[in-house]
Amino acid sequence: MVAKFENSSYTDYDKYLEWRRNQKKRDTERFNLYIESLKTECLFCGTTEDLVFHHVNPNEKKIDVTGGKSKKSANEEVVKCWCLCKGCHTKLHQRLCDPLPTTYDTRCSVPEKS
């Protein structure tokens, strides 16, 4: 729900806009930390640095994992992805490496709610 100046306790519109900018910045930082927590290790080389999500089937892709703004939409996309380091991701797209058929069912997992 978007807060409105008329419904807020602020009397100065500039202070209200500053509060909204700070709120949006905090929300974005929290979302980015959540996305980082979903990353595990590179499926191919096992490193845990510079990780990205790669959609196994691009036809199933609705949004970029980091492009959404809700945890629900991010979780729905993460389960369709492999977690790869940037190097292996680039090699995969350049067809310098191909995944083994046994890895096609290996997807990222989303932690269960407790």
N, C-alpha and C positions, 0 to 999 in steps of 0.2 A: 504494500500500500504506500503510495507516494504522499509524503507530507506536504501540506500547503501552507503558505505564509499566513493566510487568513486564519487557519486553525492552530497556528503555533503560538507560543508564548512570547515570541520575538516581536519587538516594536520597531526595530531597525532592519530594513529589508536587506541591507548589505551584510549584516551579521548573520541573518538567516541564510543567505546564499553561501556564506563561508562555512556555516555549519553543514549545509547540504553537500558541499564539495568534500568536506572532511569525512562525512558519513559515507559518501560514495567511494572515497579512497579506502576507508577501512573495510567496507564490504568487498571491494575488489581484492584487497590484500588477503582477507580471510578465504575468499574463493580460491585464489591462487595457492595458498597454503594447503587447502583441501585437495586440489588437483595434484600437488606435489606429493601428498601423502598416499595417493593411489598408485604412484609409480613404484615398481618393484626393482627388477634388474633386467638388463638386456637379454632377450630371449636367445640371441645367437652367441654373444661373447661373455655375458654375465657381468658386465660392468654396471656400476650404479651411478655413473656420471653422465650428464648431458642427455637425459632420457626424453623421448618423445613417444606419442601414441601413434601407431600405424594401423589404419583400418584394414582388416584382413580382406573384406569384400567392400570395395568402394561403392558398390550399388546400395549397400545398407546404410551408408553414411548419411545422417540427417544434418548434423552440425559438426564443427570441429570441437573436440573435447574441451579445449580452453575457451571456445567462443561462446559457450552457453553461460548463463548467469545463475543457474540453479543447480544444486547438488543432484537433484533427480535427473535432469537432462544429462549431466556429466556422467552419472552412473550408468544410464542407458547406453551411452556411447562407449564408455570404457570397456564394457563387456564384449564389444565388437572389435576390440583392438588387441594388438600385440604391443608390448612395451619394448622399445628398441633404443639403443644409443644413436646419436646423430650419425656416426660413422657407418654403422650397419644399416641404418635407414636409407642413407644415401646410396650405399652399395646395392641394396635391395631394389631401389628405384632405377638404378643404372643397369640392373640385371647382371651385376658382378657377382652376386651370390643369390642362390635360390634356396628357400627353406625346404627342409626335408618333408616329405608327405606326412610323416608322423606328427609334425608340429602344427598342422593345419587346425587341429582342434584345441590347441593351447591358446587360451585367451587370458586377458587380464581379469582379475577377480575383484569384486567390490566387497569390502568388509560388511559382514552381517550387522544389522542393528541389534544392539543389546539393551 
